[in-house]
Amino acid sequence: MSEVPENLKYVKTHEWVRVEEDDIVTIGITDHAQQALGDLVYVELPEVGDELEIEGGCGVVESVKAASDLISPIAGEVIETNTALSDTPELINNSPYQEGWLFKVQLAEDSGMDALLTAEEYAEFVAYED
């Protein structure tokens, strides 16, 4: 069973969102997603300053099995990326909710946060998907 922390929000494309402060959120991929992908070998993240749209493509993760597009769960401006992932993409496999975070976003006024799933809703979705 995949880990689904209660303090995060989720989307059905398997990204998670952690609310920080001052309308800033951290985004990553879920434990379920990294397990399905397998050993990650490459990560392409958005650039700092990029404006993300809800459900817009914003990067790629590649594993030994497949490549998968990253889909932005919210709208806003990228203010930081996890540069450690360029040398050690396996951080996502080892710690998807802590060291393996992908990027941070300053939320737009109409960010889409209200549409995100709770941990319980995401866990039910994943159970149904399996």
N, C-alpha and C positions, 0 to 999 in steps of 0.2 A: 504494500500500500504506500502510495506517495505521501510525502509530508505536505500538509496544507496549513501553514500558520494562520491562526485566527486574526492576527493584527493586520493582515494584508487584504487588498482587493484584487480581483482577478477578472480575466476575460476568457472567452471560449477558445481563443487562439493561443492560450497557455502562457500569457505574460502575467506578471504580478505587478502591483503598484503599492508602494509604501509611502504614506503621507508623512512628510518631514515637518518643516515649519515654513512660514511665510509663503504659502502656496507653492512649495517645492515638493516634488515627488521623486522617488527613486523607482526605477523600473528594471525588471529582470525576467528571466523565463523560469517557469515552475519546475519543481522536482519531477513532476510527471513528464514534462517535455524533455528534460535532459535525460531521463531514463529511456524514453522512447527513441531519442536520437542516438544514444550511445556516446562513445568517447569523442568529445569535441576537439577539433584540430585547428579551427579557424573561426574568427569572429570579425565581422565588418559592422561597425557602429556608425550612427549618424555623426555629423560634425557639430562641434560646439557652435551655436548660433543658428542651426537648422530649425525651421518652424515645422513642427509635426502636426499632422491632421489626424483626427480620430479614424482608426482603421486604415491609415496610410502606411505603406511600406517604409521602413526606416533602417534596414540593415539585414544581415544574413548571419546565420550560424551554420557551420559545416561540421559534420562528424564523419567518422570512417564509413558510416552507412548512407548518409543523405545530407542534402543542404536544405535549409528551411528559412523562409523569409521571416524577419521580425516585423510584426505589425504593431503600430503604436496604439495603445489602449486609450490614450487621451490626446488632447490638443495642447500645444504649448511650445516653448523654445528650449532647445537642448542647452543646458548650462555647464554640464560636465559629463565626461565619459570615463569609464573604467579602463584606463590605459594599460593596466596590468594584464588585461585579457589578450592583448596583441602578442605577448610572449608566452602567456600561460592560460590558454582558453579552457584548459581543464579545471580551472577554478570554478567554472559553472557546474561541472559534474560533482566536484567535491563539496561545494558550498553555494548552492543556487540562490539562497536567500540572504547570504552575508557577503563573503568575499567575491562571489560571482555575479554581483549586480552589474547591469549593463550601462545605464546612463541616468542622469538626473535632468528633470524638466521643470521650468518655471511655468506653472499652469496658465493657460489662456483664460479669458473671462468665461467663455463657454467651453470648458475643458472636457466635458463628458464624464466627469467623476460620478455623477448620479446613476449612470448606466452600468457601472461595474458590479461584478458579482461579489457576494460575501464568501467567506471561506466555506461555509456550509453549502451554498449554492454551487460553488465550483467543485467541491468534493462529490456532490450528487451528479453533476455533469460528467465528471471523469469516470465515476462508477458506471454510469449509463453508457459512456463511450466505449469502455473496455469490453 
